[in-house]
Amino acid sequence: MVEPVQQFDVISMGRIGVDLHPHRPGVPGPRHGSSGRFLGGPAADVAVTAARLGRSTAVITRTGADSFGAYLHQTLTESGVDNRWVTRTAASATPVAGAPDLEIHTDELDYFAIRAARIFWITGTGLSAEPSRSATLAALKCRDRAATTVLELDWRPAPGGDPARTDPDEPRPHYARAPRQAYAEARPHHAEALRHAYAEALRHATVAVGDLDACEIATGVRAPHACAEALLAAGVELAVVKRGAQGVLAVHRDGTTADVPSAPVAAADGAGDGFGGALCHGLLSGWELERTVRHALTAGTPLDGALR
């Protein structure tokens, strides 16, 4: 007898990592010494935020077989996120602010669970190299635009190997250059291949989310409304363009538009931001577009401060 597939509210696929932040006196939360390590990365941010908002969530990614990887597994579980598809890769170490998610293979994916999820959120970083590029596209294709399929337009190449780094528990340097800078530094043929991969991925997504740099990489235009229109033309139903201090522009194919300015927020210790997970919560709740975007912006502060 075939066991029924567990349906998650949100499954995210992509990069997770360890964020290191200095401790600031007066900020709540468990801290030891002058700095702390926190769960981070876009896939983790989405799953953790949605879980804290009462949603059932899981992550598909890879970690190194080291103490940082063990920390990520433990913290996901403590945050209420199912980590059954977070597997260790002995060949790679877990860098600070990133994980070896580019080693996800097509034959390792649970396609039944991916298709059953109410929201499947996948990050564009997976398109930057094989075998993850094939796995990312295979996951999107298996959804067949079912329910809500979100492509986060985020691309940052993995850090190169460091021959001087011999301790597997030693953090790697922070690799996270801005997507636009990293894209500009890529070889022309690689950059063109990435543009084609984005176009293919957008054909299988129903929602696209990205900041102006990432939207420009994907569409070739930078003005917010032009980005939104280009993403809709590429096939999605909803385009969400994050404009930093200027707020968020969201445009639906039915003509509904939400142009929401950012609200001042207090800085906080901790990892990641809650925008994506809160956006998922609003979409699952069936809220109108402007309410959903406002809610996501409110939660789009560092997780440790916004949701404790």
Secondary structure, DSSP 8 states (H G I E B T S, - for coil): --------SEEEES--EEEEEE--TT--S---TTEEEEEESHHHHHHHHHHHTT--EEEEEEEESSHHHHHHHHHHHHTTEEEEEEEEETTS---BT---GGG--GGG--HHHHHH-SEEEEEGGGGSSTTHHHHHHHHHHHHTT-SEEEEE----------TT---TTS--------HHHHHHHS-HHHHHHHHHHHHHHHTT-SEEEEEHHHHHHHHS--SHHHHHHHHHHHT-SEEEEE-GGG-EEEEETTS-EEEE--------SSS-BSHHHHHHHHHHHT--HHHHHHHHHHT-SBHHHH--
